[in-house]
């Protein structure tokens, strides 16, 4: 029997399907009976599945969860990604003594039951929402803005994730920058978000995305320097 090349570890850091996640993140989706979602419907279509198929598998693996904030719809199978806040999920995991890895292993089992084995590679390599570079026309001022957007042209879904300043439009490197960027869902504590918003309000950073990007670049740079120093002192 051929061993599956994918594991629960491939779900680590995976954002929601509606936040740019791969098709495999369908196991983090909401209950379509209580919240209709065209993005979920498009993902199912791409995988050759129906809403009924999805609900049947989720109910099969269902574990009752007390509703604290309604993010799990009373069923652990419908609980979101670890990248998304969820009181329902977190309270359950703590009370039942589940580790984060156990939660992801549980979600991976659902994925294996839901997605045909011959489409698993497709599920881990394809997204419903893709990243686009767009130009927007303000119909009142007639100004044109350039931005990054996340969406699906087929379903008519498009969400603006970042708008470049007007002076950026004259930068010859903008096209290169747009092609090198990737949308990544990030889960951070609320107190850090508040601190970040303060910096945005003071004009120190341009946006939440800008602040997170700058902090990550500084951290990675410091980490690389630390690794180099450690390598030099080793005998």
C-alpha positions as CSV (number, residue, x, y, z in Angstrom):
1,X,0.0,0.0,0.0
2,X,1.4,3.4,-1.0
3,X,2.1,5.7,1.9
4,X,0.3,9.0,1.9
5,X,2.9,11.8,1.4
6,X,0.7,14.3,3.4
7,X,0.1,14.4,7.1
8,X,-1.7,16.4,9.8
9,X,1.5,18.6,9.9
10,X,0.5,20.0,6.5
11,X,-2.4,21.7,8.3
12,X,-0.1,23.6,10.6
13,X,-0.5,27.4,10.0
14,X,-3.3,26.8,7.4
15,X,-5.7,29.7,7.4
16,X,-9.4,29.5,6.7
17,X,-10.5,28.8,3.2
18,X,-12.1,32.2,3.1
19,X,-8.9,33.8,4.2
20,X,-6.7,32.4,1.4
21,X,-6.3,28.8,2.7
22,X,-5.7,25.9,0.3
23,X,-8.6,23.6,-0.6
24,X,-7.4,21.3,2.3
25,X,-8.6,23.9,4.7
26,X,-12.2,23.0,3.8
27,X,-12.1,21.0,7.0
28,X,-12.1,24.3,8.9
29,X,-15.3,25.6,7.2
30,X,-18.6,26.6,8.8
31,X,-21.8,24.6,8.8
32,X,-23.4,25.4,5.5
33,X,-26.8,24.6,6.9
34,X,-26.5,27.6,9.2
35,X,-24.2,29.9,7.2
36,X,-24.3,29.7,3.4
37,X,-20.9,30.3,1.8
38,X,-20.2,30.6,-1.9
39,X,-16.5,30.1,-1.2
40,X,-17.2,26.7,0.4
41,X,-19.5,25.8,-2.5
42,X,-16.9,26.7,-5.0
43,X,-14.3,24.5,-3.1
44,X,-16.7,21.6,-3.1
45,X,-17.3,22.0,-6.8
46,X,-13.5,22.0,-7.5
47,X,-13.2,18.8,-5.5
48,X,-16.1,17.1,-7.2
49,X,-18.2,17.1,-4.0
50,X,-21.6,18.3,-2.9
51,X,-22.7,20.2,0.2
52,X,-24.5,17.0,1.2
53,X,-21.2,15.0,1.0
54,X,-19.5,17.7,3.1
55,X,-22.2,17.7,5.8
56,X,-22.4,13.9,5.9
57,X,-18.7,13.5,6.6
58,X,-18.6,16.4,9.1
59,X,-21.5,14.8,11.0
60,X,-19.9,11.4,10.9
61,X,-16.8,12.8,12.7
62,X,-18.9,15.2,14.8
63,X,-18.1,15.8,18.5
64,X,-20.6,18.0,20.4
65,X,-19.2,21.3,21.5
66,X,-20.9,23.8,23.8
67,X,-21.5,27.1,22.0
68,X,-19.6,30.0,23.6
69,X,-19.3,32.3,20.7
70,X,-20.9,30.3,17.9
71,X,-17.8,29.7,15.9
72,X,-18.2,25.9,15.9
73,X,-21.9,25.5,15.4
74,X,-22.1,23.0,18.2
75,X,-19.8,20.5,16.5
76,X,-16.0,20.3,16.7
77,X,-15.9,19.2,13.1
78,X,-17.0,22.7,12.1
79,X,-14.5,24.4,14.4
80,X,-12.1,26.8,12.6
81,X,-8.4,26.8,11.9
82,X,-6.0,27.5,14.7
83,X,-5.2,30.7,12.9
84,X,-8.7,32.0,13.7
85,X,-9.9,32.9,17.2
86,X,-12.6,30.6,18.5
87,X,-13.8,30.4,22.1
88,X,-15.9,27.3,21.3
89,X,-12.8,25.4,20.1
90,X,-10.4,26.7,22.7
91,X,-12.7,26.0,25.7
92,X,-13.3,22.5,24.4
93,X,-9.6,21.7,23.9
94,X,-8.7,22.9,27.4
95,X,-11.5,21.1,29.1
96,X,-10.9,17.8,27.3
97,X,-7.1,18.0,27.5
98,X,-6.6,18.0,23.7
99,X,-3.3,19.3,22.4
100,X,-3.2,21.4,19.3
101,X,-1.6,18.5,17.4
102,X,-4.5,16.2,18.4
103,X,-6.9,18.8,17.0
104,X,-5.1,18.9,13.7
105,X,-4.8,15.1,13.6
106,X,-8.6,15.0,14.1
107,X,-9.1,17.5,11.2
108,X,-6.7,15.5,9.0
109,X,-8.8,12.4,9.5
110,X,-11.8,14.3,8.4
111,X,-9.9,15.5,5.3
112,X,-8.9,11.9,4.4
113,X,-12.5,10.8,4.6
114,X,-13.9,13.8,2.7
115,X,-11.4,14.2,-0.2
116,X,-10.7,11.3,-2.6
117,X,-7.1,10.1,-2.3
118,X,-6.4,11.0,-5.9
119,X,-7.3,14.6,-5.2
120,X,-5.4,15.1,-2.0
121,X,-2.4,16.6,-3.8
122,X,-4.7,18.9,-5.6
123,X,-6.3,19.9,-2.3
124,X,-2.9,20.8,-0.8
125,X,-1.7,22.8,-3.9
126,X,-4.8,24.7,-5.0
127,X,-6.7,27.7,-3.5
128,X,-10.2,28.9,-4.1
129,X,-9.1,32.5,-3.4
130,X,-6.2,33.7,-5.4
131,X,-4.1,36.8,-5.0
132,X,-4.5,39.6,-7.6
133,X,-2.9,42.9,-8.3
134,X,-5.8,45.3,-9.1
135,X,-6.4,49.0,-10.1
136,X,-9.3,50.7,-8.5
137,X,-11.0,53.8,-9.9
138,X,-12.6,56.2,-7.3
139,X,-15.8,57.3,-9.2
140,X,-16.0,60.5,-7.3
141,X,-12.4,61.8,-7.4
142,X,-11.5,59.8,-10.6
143,X,-8.2,58.8,-8.8
144,X,-6.8,55.4,-9.6
145,X,-5.4,53.2,-6.8
146,X,-3.4,50.1,-7.0
147,X,-4.0,47.3,-4.5
148,X,-3.6,43.7,-3.6
149,X,-6.8,41.6,-3.5
150,X,-7.8,38.1,-2.6
151,X,-10.7,36.5,-4.5
152,X,-12.2,34.1,-7.0
153,X,-13.1,35.5,-10.4
154,X,-15.5,32.6,-11.1
155,X,-17.6,33.2,-8.0
156,X,-17.3,37.0,-8.3
157,X,-15.6,37.3,-4.9
158,X,-12.9,39.9,-4.4
159,X,-11.6,41.4,-1.1
160,X,-9.0,44.2,-1.0
161,X,-6.2,43.2,1.4
162,X,-3.8,46.2,0.9
163,X,-3.9,49.5,-0.9
164,X,-0.7,51.2,-2.1
165,X,-0.3,54.9,-1.6
166,X,-0.6,57.2,-4.5
167,X,3.1,57.8,-4.7
168,X,3.7,54.1,-4.9
169,X,2.0,54.1,-8.3
170,X,5.0,55.9,-9.7
171,X,7.5,53.3,-8.3
172,X,8.9,51.2,-11.1
173,X,9.4,48.4,-8.6
174,X,5.7,48.0,-7.7
175,X,5.0,45.4,-10.3
176,X,8.0,43.3,-9.1
177,X,6.8,43.7,-5.5
178,X,3.3,42.6,-6.3
179,X,4.5,39.5,-8.0
180,X,6.7,38.6,-5.1
181,X,4.1,39.0,-2.4
182,X,2.0,36.2,-0.8
183,X,-1.1,36.5,1.4
184,X,-0.7,34.7,4.7
185,X,-3.2,34.5,7.5
186,X,-1.7,35.4,10.9
187,X,-3.2,34.9,14.3
188,X,-1.9,37.3,17.0
189,X,-3.1,38.2,20.5
190,X,-5.6,41.0,20.8
191,X,-3.3,43.1,22.9
192,X,-0.7,43.1,20.1
193,X,-3.4,44.1,17.6
194,X,-4.2,47.1,19.9
195,X,-0.5,48.1,20.1
196,X,-0.3,47.7,16.3
197,X,-3.3,49.9,15.8
198,X,-1.7,52.6,18.0
199,X,1.4,52.6,15.8
200,X,-0.8,52.9,12.7
201,X,-2.7,55.8,14.3
202,X,0.6,57.6,15.1
203,X,1.7,57.0,11.5
204,X,4.7,54.9,12.6
205,X,3.6,52.1,10.4
206,X,1.2,52.4,7.4
207,X,-1.1,49.5,8.3
208,X,-1.5,46.3,10.3
209,X,0.0,44.4,7.4
210,X,2.9,46.8,7.1
211,X,3.6,46.5,10.9
212,X,3.5,42.7,10.9
213,X,5.7,42.5,7.8
214,X,8.3,44.9,9.3
215,X,8.4,43.0,12.6
216,X,8.8,39.6,10.9
217,X,11.6,40.9,8.8
218,X,13.4,42.2,11.9
219,X,12.9,39.0,13.7
220,X,14.1,36.8,10.9
221,X,17.2,39.0,10.4
222,X,18.0,38.8,14.1
223,X,17.4,35.0,14.1
224,X,19.7,34.6,11.1
225,X,22.5,36.6,12.8
226,X,22.1,34.5,16.0
227,X,22.4,31.3,14.0
228,X,25.6,32.6,12.3
229,X,27.1,33.6,15.7
230,X,26.3,30.1,17.1
231,X,27.9,28.5,14.1
232,X,31.1,30.5,14.6
233,X,31.5,29.6,18.3
234,X,31.0,25.9,17.8
235,X,34.3,23.9,17.8
